[in-house]
Amino acid sequence: MLRILSFVFIFYFEHAMINVLSRRATYDHERKVYHDHLESLQVMDKEYRTMAEEVAKLRAELNNTANVDKRAGTFFCCDTLLCVGLCTCAYAYAHVHA
């Protein structure tokens, strides 16, 4: 009787240990995935902030340039080439510059 009880105990103990190890492996994997995702989000955030700063600089430069060009009677095209008359932009639409 004692042998049967010890066998049952060992069986359940081994099953519990396998279950614990499996859950630990799952936890470690999920933790790694979470930290990798968090790191990629931080990199994306940094890139977006850099792009926003570039856009702000380019917008300021475009506004300054547009103000100068308006006085000269010409404008910048959508592809940033100085043009006069009919312009066909890379964005597939045409417009007339003064």
Secondary structure, 3 states (H helix, E strand, C coil): CHHHHHHHHHHHHHHHHHHHHHHHHHHHHHHHHHHHHHHHHHHHHHHHHHHHHHHHHHHHHHHHHHHHHHHHCCEECCCCCEECEEEECCCCCEEEEC
